[in-house]
Amino acid sequence: MPGGESVAGEGSLVSVYDVVIRGGRVVDPATGVDEVREVGITGGTIGALSPGELEGRTVLDARGHVVAPGFVDLHSHCDDIPGMRLQVLDGVTTALELEIGRYPVAAAYARAAIDGRPVNYGFATSWGAARFEVLAGVRGTGRLQDVFAAMNVEVWQQETTPARVERIVARVEGDLAAGALGVGIPIGYAPAVAPAEYVALAAAAVRAGRPAYTHARDLVEQDPGVLIDGAEEIVRTAGETGAHMHYCHVNSTSGRHLDRVHATITRAQAAGSRVTTEAYPYGSGMTGIGASFLAPELLHRRGLTPSSIQHVASGRRMADAAELRRMRGEHGSDLAFVHFLDESEATARELLDRAILFGDTAVASDAMEPVWRTTSRNSLAWPLPGDVSGHPRTAGTYGRTLRTLVRETGAMSLPEAIRRCSTVPARIAATGVPALARKGSLRPGADADVVVFDPETVTDNATYRETTRPSTGFVHVLVNGIPVVRDGVLDPTVLPGRPVRA
């Protein structure tokens, strides 16, 4: 065959590949490749990176574009096809639910396999849902709503007995044995839980050889009465147990105390602890409006007011504390924006950039499944109806990162931005999960999850008014060698996502 390597993933020579990506600038941070090459794909696996022309049954033109490993999102709450379609149009090929997780994971994996997914998927076990089952008798269904429902139940938020902690940990360990990718611990939603329970969960993660993913408690600067400072809890537990502790969305939980949190993490890393981080480039979060830290009397701890809270389904910002209390009581599991930084302010923008630029921080979206406000839900509908709403980070996190940090400010080189979106998150989640070692790279033998984009035009388009506008500039996106996006257009007929399981 003409030119270059032709070794497929199994080591056999092939003359014609299933797919060839032609003439693009291949940037693979995992191997250091950064040059024009042809990419040959066979059977869902990268077979060749060749300086010469390869022959393929399907040929995708990448001339003038960048060819990179598909982006691995560590923090996606998208629970169905619509949200994942927005993500794949933003370059995501693997979307993992690791912060809150699912319990039982077998139910989550089974439902995804039956329905199909446009991207690869995987789940940590959900401490929150397992705790709800033990303390309130509400059986886990393997859905995100399990934990959103728990947020409004007082017994779930409180300390419990050592015997019940043992029962919670036993359920978590059962899920780890069933292939969960780690332990999701959103302890920031239950700040009265004893630190000993958190340590017990981390110890369970150590026994399974997988990470613990944490939505941290408040910082002591935010709540001087907190049982333990959120950042200190993560790093101390890493030191005490030896666990790989992952600090979820460090930007949103740290706010303007980010530099102190970074210093705390750096201290632990220097001491040999495995503490990893992630961030997203937006100044607002999204969560259930009933979350404990959104109680009107607690908002001042984060520098928020009732008007900082915006009900997603109605688009309405809370007028005052009374309205917020009413909405929390009547619609506690509904989603709400939490506007914690004004993105139009230079100091806030610089703070968001620092969150991503720190150390080996991964870019992670904290994506949420869109809300169908008035139209009857149809998970296969595409394009999405105009009244479907969500957080713009679901549709735009990666396009926004490439636009702002690479093209507009030059704060990060293109290869480094690709590394933060692909190689870094894949390596974080690969602890105890061999399947993830085949992602985040374009080396022969890796999974054929590939993104092709135009570095001069790639951009996010979603805003807080038009929240589900897809990113543009992502020319081709392949999942397991199947083009889900081709020439910038989503193919709604293909659902090639596969489970990622430990």
C-alpha positions in Angstrom: 0.0 0.0 0.0 1.3 3.6 -0.6 3.3 5.3 2.1 3.8 5.0 5.8 2.8 2.6 8.5 -0.1 0.1 7.9 -0.2 -1.8 11.1 -3.7 -2.2 12.4 -4.6 -2.5 16.1 -4.2 -6.3 16.1 -0.8 -6.0 14.3 -2.1 -7.3 10.9 -1.3 -5.5 7.7 -4.2 -4.0 5.9 -4.4 -2.4 2.4 -7.7 -0.6 2.8 -9.0 1.0 6.0 -12.6 1.4 7.0 -12.0 5.1 7.4 -9.1 7.4 6.5 -8.9 10.9 7.8 -6.9 12.8 5.1 -4.3 15.5 5.2 -4.9 17.0 8.6 -2.5 18.3 11.2 -2.4 15.4 13.7 -1.9 16.6 17.3 -1.5 13.8 19.8 -0.2 15.1 23.1 0.1 11.5 24.4 2.8 10.6 21.9 4.1 14.1 21.0 3.0 13.8 17.3 2.3 17.2 15.8 2.5 17.0 12.0 0.5 16.4 8.9 -0.4 12.7 8.7 -3.1 10.4 7.4 -5.1 8.5 10.1 -6.3 5.0 9.2 -9.1 3.3 11.2 -10.2 -0.2 11.1 -12.8 -1.9 13.4 -13.1 1.0 15.7 -9.4 1.2 16.3 -6.6 3.5 15.2 -4.6 1.4 12.7 -2.1 3.8 11.3 -0.6 7.3 11.4 1.1 7.7 8.0 3.0 10.5 6.4 1.9 9.0 3.0 -1.5 8.6 1.6 -3.7 5.7 2.9 -6.6 4.0 1.1 -10.0 3.9 2.8 -13.5 2.9 2.1 -14.6 6.2 3.6 -12.3 9.2 3.3 -12.9 12.3 5.5 -11.1 15.5 4.3 -9.1 17.1 7.2 -6.9 19.4 5.1 -6.3 22.7 6.8 -7.8 21.3 10.1 -6.5 19.8 13.3 -7.0 16.1 14.0 -6.9 15.3 17.7 -8.0 12.6 20.2 -11.7 12.8 21.1 -12.4 14.9 24.2 -13.0 13.0 27.4 -15.5 14.7 29.8 -15.0 13.6 33.4 -18.1 15.5 34.6 -21.2 15.0 32.4 -24.6 14.7 34.0 -26.2 14.2 30.6 -28.5 11.2 31.2 -29.9 10.8 27.7 -29.3 11.3 24.0 -30.1 15.0 23.5 -27.5 16.4 25.9 -24.9 14.0 24.5 -25.6 15.2 21.0 -24.8 18.7 22.0 -21.6 17.4 23.6 -20.5 15.5 20.5 -20.9 18.6 18.4 -18.5 20.2 20.9 -15.9 17.5 20.3 -16.7 15.1 23.2 -16.4 11.4 22.4 -16.6 10.0 26.0 -18.9 11.5 28.6 -18.4 10.2 32.2 -20.7 10.8 35.2 -18.2 10.7 38.0 -19.1 13.5 40.5 -22.6 12.4 41.5 -22.5 9.0 39.8 -25.3 6.5 39.5 -26.6 3.8 41.8 -26.9 1.0 41.1 -24.5 1.4 38.2 -25.8 -1.9 36.6 -29.2 -0.1 36.0 -27.5 2.9 34.5 -25.4 0.9 32.2 -28.3 -1.3 31.2 -30.6 1.6 30.3 -27.9 3.4 28.3 -27.1 0.2 26.4 -30.8 -0.3 25.5 -31.4 3.2 24.4 -28.1 3.8 22.7 -25.7 6.8 23.1 -24.0 9.0 20.6 -20.8 9.0 22.7 -19.1 6.5 25.0 -20.4 6.6 28.6 -19.5 5.4 32.1 -20.4 6.0 35.7 -19.0 6.2 39.2 -21.1 4.7 41.9 -23.3 7.3 43.6 -22.7 7.6 47.4 -25.6 10.0 47.5 -28.2 7.6 46.1 -26.8 4.7 48.1 -27.1 6.9 51.2 -30.7 7.8 50.3 -31.6 4.1 50.0 -30.1 3.2 53.4 -31.4 6.3 55.4 -34.7 6.9 53.7 -35.6 3.6 52.2 -35.8 5.1 48.7 -34.5 2.5 46.3 -31.9 3.6 43.8 -32.9 3.6 40.1 -29.6 4.4 38.5 -30.8 7.9 37.5 -29.5 11.4 38.4 -32.9 12.3 39.8 -32.3 9.9 42.8 -29.8 12.4 44.3 -31.7 15.5 43.3 -34.7 14.1 45.2 -32.5 13.4 48.2 -31.4 17.0 48.5 -34.7 18.0 50.0 -34.7 15.2 52.6 -33.3 16.3 56.0 -32.2 12.8 57.1 -30.1 12.5 54.0 -28.2 15.7 54.8 -27.4 14.7 58.4 -24.8 12.6 60.2 -25.8 9.0 60.8 -24.6 6.0 62.9 -21.5 3.9 62.2 -23.7 0.9 61.5 -25.5 2.8 58.8 -22.3 4.1 57.4 -21.2 0.5 57.0 -24.3 -0.3 55.1 -23.8 2.6 52.8 -20.2 1.7 52.2 -21.2 -1.9 51.5 -23.6 -0.7 48.7 -20.8 1.4 47.3 -18.4 -1.5 47.3 -21.0 -3.7 45.6 -21.2 -1.1 42.8 -17.4 -1.0 42.5 -17.4 -4.7 42.1 -20.0 -4.3 39.4 -17.6 -2.1 37.4 -18.2 1.5 38.7 -15.4 3.8 37.6 -14.9 5.2 41.1 -16.9 6.7 44.0 -18.9 9.9 43.4 -19.1 11.9 46.6 -21.1 15.2 46.4 -20.6 15.9 50.1 -21.1 19.6 49.6 -24.8 18.9 49.3 -24.8 17.2 52.7 -22.4 19.4 54.8 -23.5 17.9 58.2 -22.2 14.4 57.3 -19.4 13.3 59.6 -15.9 13.5 58.1 -15.4 9.9 59.1 -18.0 8.8 56.6 -16.1 10.6 53.9 -12.8 8.9 54.9 -14.6 5.5 54.8 -15.8 6.1 51.3 -12.2 7.0 50.2 -10.9 3.9 51.8 -13.4 1.8 49.8 -12.1 3.5 46.6 -8.6 2.6 47.6 -9.5 -1.1 48.1 -11.0 -1.1 44.6 -8.1 0.7 43.2 -10.2 3.6 41.7 -10.6 7.3 42.4 -13.0 9.2 44.6 -14.6 12.2 42.9 -15.7 15.0 45.2 -18.0 18.0 45.1 -16.3 19.7 48.1 -17.9 21.1 51.2 -17.8 24.8 51.8 -14.4 26.4 52.5 -13.8 27.8 55.9 -13.8 31.3 54.4 -17.3 30.7 53.2 -18.6 29.0 56.4 -16.5 29.4 59.5 -18.7 26.8 61.2 -18.1 24.0 58.5 -17.1 20.7 60.1 -14.0 20.7 58.0 -12.7 23.0 55.3 -13.7 21.5 51.9 -10.2 21.7 50.3 -8.5 20.4 53.5 -10.8 17.5 53.7 -9.9 16.3 50.2 -6.1 16.6 50.6 -6.1 15.2 54.2 -8.1 12.2 53.1 -5.7 11.6 50.2 -2.8 11.6 52.7 -4.6 9.5 55.3 -5.9 6.8 53.0 -3.7 6.9 49.9 -6.7 7.4 47.7 -6.6 9.2 44.4 -8.9 12.1 45.2 -10.3 14.2 42.4 -11.5 17.7 43.1 -14.5 18.4 40.9 -15.2 21.8 39.3 -12.7 23.6 41.5 -13.7 26.9 39.9 -17.3 26.9 41.1 -16.8 25.6 44.6 -13.7 27.8 45.3 -15.0 31.1 43.8 -12.7 34.0 44.7 -10.8 31.8 47.1 -9.3 29.8 44.2 -5.7 30.8 44.9 -5.8 29.5 48.5 -7.4 26.2 47.3 -4.7 25.8 44.6 -2.0 26.3 47.3 -3.7 23.6 49.4 -3.7 21.2 46.5 -0.1 22.0 45.6 1.0 21.3 49.1 -0.6 17.9 49.0 0.8 17.0 45.6 4.3 18.0 46.8 3.9 15.6 49.7 3.1 12.8 47.3 -0.7 12.6 47.4 -2.6 12.0 44.2 -5.0 14.9 44.0 -6.3 15.9 40.6 -8.5 18.8 39.5 -10.9 19.9 36.8 -12.6 23.2 35.8 -14.9 24.7 33.3 -14.8 28.2 31.6 -18.1 29.7 32.9 -19.1 32.0 35.7 -22.3 30.2 36.6 -23.1 26.7 37.8 -26.3 24.7 37.7 -27.8 22.4 40.3 -31.1 21.6 42.0 -32.7 24.7 43.4 -33.3 22.7 46.6 -29.5 22.2 47.3 -28.7 23.0 50.9 -26.2 25.7 50.1 -28.8 27.7 48.2 -30.9 28.3 51.2 -31.6 32.1 51.3 -29.9 32.6 54.7 -26.7 30.9 53.4 -26.3 32.7 50.1 -24.1 35.4 51.5 -21.4 32.8 52.2 -20.7 32.7 48.5 -21.4 36.4 47.8 -24.8 35.5 46.3 -28.2 37.1 46.5 -31.6 35.5 45.6 -31.3 37.2 42.2 -28.2 35.1 41.6 -30.5 32.1 41.4 -32.3 31.6 38.1 -34.9 28.9 37.6 -34.0 27.1 34.3 -37.5 26.0 33.2 -39.1 29.4 33.6 -36.0 31.5 33.0 -36.9 33.6 36.0 -34.4 35.0 38.5 -35.6 34.9 42.1 -37.0 38.3 43.2 -36.3 37.9 46.9 -35.7 35.4 49.7 -39.4 34.6 49.9 -39.7 33.5 46.3 -36.6 31.4 46.6 -37.9 29.7 49.7 -41.2 29.0 47.9 -39.5 27.6 44.8 -37.2 25.4 47.0 -40.3 24.0 48.8 -42.4 23.4 45.7 -39.8 22.6 43.0 -36.8 21.5 45.0 -35.5 19.1 42.4 -35.8 21.6 39.5 -32.6 22.9 37.9 -31.4 26.4 38.5 -28.5 28.6 37.3 -26.2 29.8 40.1 -24.5 33.0 38.8 -21.4 33.1 41.0 -19.1 35.3 38.8 -19.9 38.0 36.3 -18.2 36.8 33.2 -18.2 40.3 31.8 -15.8 41.5 34.5 -12.1 41.2 33.6 -11.1 40.0 37.1 -13.7 37.3 37.0 -12.7 36.2 33.5 -9.0 36.0 34.7 -10.0 33.9 37.7 -11.9 31.4 35.5 -8.8 31.2 33.2 -6.5 30.5 36.2 -8.7 27.7 37.3 -8.1 25.8 34.0 -4.4 26.9 33.6 -3.4 25.5 37.1 -1.2 22.5 37.0 -2.6 19.5 35.1 -6.2 20.6 35.5 -8.6 18.8 33.1 -11.3 20.7 31.2 -14.6 19.2 32.3 -18.1 20.5 31.5 -20.4 19.7 34.4 -23.0 19.3 31.5 -26.6 18.8 32.4 -29.3 17.1 30.3 -31.5 19.9 28.7 -34.9 20.7 30.2 -37.9 20.3 27.9 -40.0 23.3 29.1 -43.3 23.0 27.1 -42.7 20.6 24.2 -43.3 17.0 24.9 -40.0 15.2 25.5 -38.7 13.2 22.6 -35.1 12.0 23.2 -34.6 11.3 19.5 -35.8 14.7 18.2 -33.1 16.6 16.3 -32.7 19.5 16.0 -33.8 20.3 19.5 -37.0 22.3 19.8 -36.6 26.0 20.5 -38.0 25.8 24.0 -35.5 23.2 25.2 -33.1 24.9 27.6 -30.0 24.0 29.6 -26.7 25.4 30.7 -24.5 26.7 27.8 -21.6 24.7 29.2 -23.4 21.5 27.9 -23.1 22.7 24.3 -20.0 24.9 24.5 -17.3 24.0 27.1 -14.7 22.8 24.7 -15.4 25.2 21.9 -15.2 28.0 24.4 -11.9 26.7 25.8 -10.3 26.6 22.4 -11.7 30.0 21.5 -10.8 31.9 24.6 -7.6 30.3 25.9 -6.0 29.5 22.6 -7.1 31.7 19.8 -8.1 34.9 21.6 -5.7 35.2 24.6 -2.9 32.7 23.7 -2.9 31.7 27.4 -2.5 28.1 26.3 -0.9 26.5 23.2 -3.2 24.4 21.0 -1.4 21.1 21.8 -1.7 21.9 25.5 -5.4 22.7 25.2 -6.0 19.4 23.4 -4.0 17.7 26.2 -6.3 19.2 28.9 -9.4 18.1 26.9 -8.3 14.5 26.0 -5.1 13.0 27.4 -5.3 14.5 30.9 -8.9 13.5 31.7 -8.4 10.0 30.2 -5.3 9.5 32.5 -7.2 10.8 35.6 -10.1 8.4 35.1 -7.9 5.5 34.0 -6.9 4.8 37.6 -8.1 1.2 38.0 -9.9 1.4 34.6 -7.7 -0.2 31.9 -10.3 0.6 29.2 -9.5 4.3 29.5 -5.9 3.7 28.7 -7.0 3.3 25.1 -8.5 6.8 25.0 -7.0 10.3 24.9 -4.5 9.3 22.2 -4.2 8.6 18.5 -1.5 6.0 18.7 -2.1 2.8 16.7 -4.2 0.4 18.9 -6.1 3.2 20.6 -9.8 3.5 20.3 -10.8 5.4 17.2 -12.4 8.4 19.1 -11.3 11.3 16.9 -12.2 15.0 16.6 -11.3 17.2 13.6 -11.7 20.9 13.9 -10.8 24.2 12.3 -8.6 26.0 14.8 -9.4 29.4 13.1 -13.1 29.2 13.5 -13.9 26.6 16.3 -16.2 28.3 18.8 -19.0 28.0 21.3 -22.3 29.5 20.3 -24.5 28.8 23.4 -25.4 31.7 25.6 -27.6 32.2 28.7 -30.4 33.2 26.3 -29.9 30.6 23.6 -28.5 27.9 25.8 -28.6 24.9 23.4 -27.0 26.4 20.3 -24.3 23.9 19.2 -20.7 24.7 18.8 -19.3 25.1 15.3 -15.9 24.5 13.8 -15.9 20.8 14.8 -15.8 19.3 11.3 -15.8 15.6 11.9 -16.3 13.7 15.2 -15.8 9.9 15.2 -16.8 7.6 18.1 -15.4 4.1 17.8 -14.5 4.9 14.2 -18.1 5.9 13.3 -18.7 9.5 12.1 -21.3 11.0 14.4 -20.5 14.5 13.0 -19.5 14.7 9.4 -18.7 18.0 7.6 -20.1 19.8 10.7 -23.5 18.1 10.6 -24.7 15.6 13.2 -26.0 12.3 12.0 -28.9 11.5 14.3 -29.2 8.0 13.0 -26.0 6.7 14.6 -25.5 5.8 18.2 -22.1 4.2 18.4 -21.3 4.9 22.0 -19.9 2.0 24.1 -19.8 1.6 27.9 -16.6 2.3 29.7 -16.5 0.0 32.7 -13.9 -1.0 35.2 
